[in-house]
Amino acid sequence: MTTITFNGTPLQTIGQLPIIGQPAPDFALTKIDLSEISLKNYLGKPIVLNIFPSLDTVTCATAMQRFNEIAKAYPEILILCVSADLPFAQKRFCASEHLNNVQPVSVFRHSEFGENYGVSILESPLEGLLSRAVVILDKKGIVRYTQQVQEITEEPDYAAITTALNETLTPSLDL
């Protein structure tokens, strides 16, 4: 379990974020057109998982807009915005905010995502929602960066995310 806070009140998540340097757990998520995706659909392209509780909060909405800008600056990556919101709400939100560079996806059919990624919130008024976290995967699906935001009402560290993206996109020398 990981301890995070909501307005200073401690909450527990179901586990830990995936381990850096290890293959990411596979996942199934639902797109706004109600089709299903999995990690293997996107292997070959770096992926950012922007994980958060709900679009219906100011912090989550602001973070979605920031990630949309990051996606615009890094067209070679895919940013999946993962929440428990229904796909209909995600579609409406992205249309109203003109967010065309990120892909919203829902866990509403797939609670195992939160378990496998260690982000399901336990035993609190937010139980069943996801904590705010960022996971960056390279094009092979290897975890290259993780960030569990300790206070759920705060935004992620975008400077650290940008640094991690640059490192993920820089080819390594395989000797």
N, C-alpha and C positions, 0 to 999 in steps of 0.2 A: 504494500500500500504506500501511497504518497500522500502527504498532508499538504493541502492547499488552503486558501482562505477565500471567503466570500464576505466582503465588507468587514474583514478582520476576524470573522468567525471561522474556526478550523473545520475543514471538510476532508474526507478521505476519498481517494480514488481507488479503483479496484487493484491496481498494480503499478508497474513501472513502465516508462516509455521503452520502445525497442532499443536494443543495444547497438551503439555506434560500431560500424565495421561488420555487422552481421546482416544476413538477408532480412528484409522486412517481412513481417507476416503478410500472407495473402489476405485479401479482403474482398467482400462483395458490398457494393453500395448502389443506391438508386439515383439515377439522373433525373432531371426535371421533366423529361419526356416519359418517365416511369420505366425506362430500360435499365438493365443491370450492367454494371461494370465490375471488373476485378483488376488487381495489380497487373496481371499478365497482359491485359489489354494495352498497357502503356509502357511495357519494358522497351528499352531503346531510347527513352526520353527521360531526362531528369524530372522528378516529381516533387512538388512541395505539398504537403498535407497541412492545410490551415484548419485546425480542429477547434471548435468552439461550441458553446451551449446553444445559442439561438440568435437568429437574425433580428429578433424583436428586442434587442438590447442596444443601447447606444454604442457601447464598446465593440460589440460584435459587428455592427453595421459600419463603424469607422474602420475597423480592421479589414473588413471585406473591401472597402474602397482603397485602402492602402495596398492590399495584395493585388488588386486590379491594376494599380499603377506599377507595382513590381513586375507583374506579368507582362505589361506593355513594354517595360524596359528590358525584359529577358524573354523574347519570343520563343527561344529554344527550349523553354521549360513549360511544364504543365502545372498549374496550381489548382488543386482540388480543395474546395471549401466544404468541409465536412461538419454537419450538424444534425441534430435530431428533428429539425424543421421538416414539415411535409414538403415534397417537391413542388406543390402548387404555390406555397408561400415563398419558396426559394425563387421560383420563376418570376413571380410578381415583384419581389424585392429587386432582383437583378434588372428587370425591365424598367422599373421606376427609377433606379439609380444609374442606369446606363452602364452596367457592369458587364462588359462583353469579353473580357480577357481572362476571366477565371471561370472555372466550372463548378457550380454548386452541386453537391451530392448529399444524400440523406442516409442516415442509419436506421430509419424508421422500420425497415424490414430486417435489419441486420444488427442486432444488439451485440453480436460477437465482435464487431469491430472495436467497440469500446473496451471490451475485455482483452482482446488480443493486443491492443495498443496501450493498455493501461490507463485509459482516460475516462472510463465510466465513473460517475460520481455516486457514492454510496450513502445510504442512511442520512438524508438531510432533505430539506425542502426542494433541493435541486436533483434529487435522486432520479436516475434515468437519463439525465443530460450528460453531455461530455464536458470535460474540463478544457480550458484554453491551452493548446499546445501546438507546436510546429514540429514537423518531422520532414527532413529533406532526404530524398533517395536519389542515388545516381542512376544512370541509364540501365544498370544491371539489377536495380532493385535493392542495392545495398544501402543501409542506413548511414548517412554521412553527417547528420546533425540532428539534434533534438533540443527542444526547449519546452519545459513545463512552466507556464506562467504561474507564479506562486499565488498572486492575488487575482482571482478570476475577473475582477472588474477593471483590471489594467490591460493595456495592449502588450503584444509581444515586443521584444527588442529587435526592431527592424534593422538596425545597423549590424547586429550579430547575424541576422538572417542573410543580409546582403553579402557579408563577408563569407559566410558558409556557401552561398550560391556561387560566388566567384571561385572559391576553392573547388567546389564540385564540378564546375564547368572547365577548370584548367586541366588539360590532359596530364596524367601522371606518366612518368617514365617507368615502364616495366622492364627491369634489368634482369 
